[in-house]
């Protein structure tokens, strides 16, 4: 079963003339994330007001109904708007305010696009939202319906339609929205994260597809569509990256490609941190020992047999085996700052050679909590200059640990060549000043890279080794030296932990990105891990599951170290594992296949009930526990079990409800953690949940202490649920309710009104004339209450996920 994603989906930006892809490089991880740049010449465009559209609607056949710049469009704006209204009923309530037309200057992506803007008025507020339509074909490219624009009731758990029914509706809709696509041409994209599951939010099914071209799945044709729990389409986005495709006949057979994958497979033992990839600062670190493909298995060109990574510069070679070189003895050594938090002025004094000397640059600085570690403060320093058009031009960015002075990030960001030409910008004094300087040899560049790594990274000689995934490339006629230093702990690499730096031909630093060193707690956890699975067994498992799938691979369309990689479509073989293009790790302790969080769910998108830990299978609350597991409200403990009959604490309940509202809790400012109660410091496992409860007014405790570690009682559970539903004032009227007073243990109930309402709502019950207010609540019992709470979201005045 495919993974079911529930929750809110952020608006998807409209299609553009060029697609930006994140550039990813690294030895055993994904550390070098560069800012994507939209490429291509500035398109010609024209905008027409809503008043003009209303007048011209009476003369749809007139020349004015078609766009003025160019003659490419075959679809008028009226035809585009009519199709949108037919597909999305909510637009019947809206007013078309504006239509703008855009033509691209090359034949990649959409040559002709209509951008349509509607408004909807609710009371004294007017909301605006846009959509886009292909001016050549009439195919819908983009639409997103915000929650607030419709008067229709929301879809809450449990959904009215199943995932299978939702997918059937999605495919039927795609065929209507994209006339060139057939339902049989849609290939599901496994592991794509299209929104966060939310137990208490609206039920949403998100589907991602690639479309077949010439009968072959293409990574250059992508469609994302959202269907709510009532079967309504609320979002749609289509992106095409090329209109020119090579022949579908490969020169290399799939069996030869598969044999190559198996031959080149090399599994290495590494430490992997399986915390929440998207919110590392707010997640408990879950270190594991795993066998991972090192280097990763890359695609094979189906015509040449050459291996390539579609997210890297095509000129960069992919090493067949990873090799490491230790830093030479006598290398420079980083000296950590001692004492009070560094000031921005002191940071500048630590790195004077990285500060731009030109007076054309303005400096802005800020001291904030580090997104990767809420316990760290960092200085963010940004030097920038305005371009001739008044927009942001070339810039330099630096991030430094405000406590130790460690350099975390440094990047010189230049406007791409096409933007400078359009802006009549002068050559950048940052990099162009030395463009004619004598070139630095590869060996000299490596020597400098060793020196910089030693100077900037704590105990670099002990923690880092240079990887052969480094290279010397030519970019726009200039030499660029790339270096990747892999972090090690003792003799094993730490996955996704690298230091990457780039030097230009003269040896000037263009970019530097590093992770923080391991903490003492990290090292202690790593020391406790011991491999139980033999490497030969892991390799056998992997080889038996490997496959080779013929696809059209999309590469390019982004900048790599200031060089634009032209977008291309290649016929290629992609490696698969049991038919899935996501390649897992093999847990060296349990032998299970696990997916790293960046690529999707760790259970591989399988049915949550099928992955229910053994101690919950057959349990009376097994169904509810599986639901909470699916929505990320609970997770197995370090032993892989749920322990359903374990008594939980008050803080555990707060954490479960918080995750039911927002599984990632990504909107929290870590700088505010630990400020609500004396006994809930910032590093408390309950800090995030307590902050959310405090922000929403769900806590009535004003004593300065919360006592989250106390056992959760049934009385406290009832009070908490009623506060979350904002019925706490109403519950005061039920303090003397006859039904509650008739209970044998009524005198022991501290929150009689809350208990009355919890019973009245069907969330809790009395048994044999007793409520047992002081009895501790187990994880299974809490799960049953929370699932019942989710089921009444559409029937209460204040849904839990709302405000």
Beta strands, then each sheet from edge to edge (+ up, - down):
strand 1: 44-49
strand 2: 95-103
strand 3: 112-122
strand 4: 125-134
strand 5: 140-144
strand 6: 186-188
strand 7: 204-213
strand 8: 216-228
strand 9: 233-240
strand 10: 267-273
strand 11: 287-293
strand 12: 299-301
strand 13: 307-308
strand 14: 324-326
strand 15: 362-370
strand 16: 373-386
strand 17: 392-401
strand 18: 407-413
strand 19: 464-467
strand 20: 471-475
strand 21: 478-489
strand 22: 492-504
strand 23: 509-514
strand 24: 546-555
strand 25: 558-560
strand 26: 563-565
strand 27: 568-577
strand 28: 585-587
strand 29: 593-594
sheet 1: 1+ 2- 3+ 4- 5+ 9- 8+ 7- 6+
sheet 2: 14+ 19- 21+ 22- 10- 11+ 28- 29+
sheet 3: 13+ 12- 27+ 24-
sheet 4: 14+ 19- 21+ 20-
sheet 5: 14+ 19- 21+ 22- 23+ 18- 17+ 16- 15+
sheet 6: 25+ 26-
end
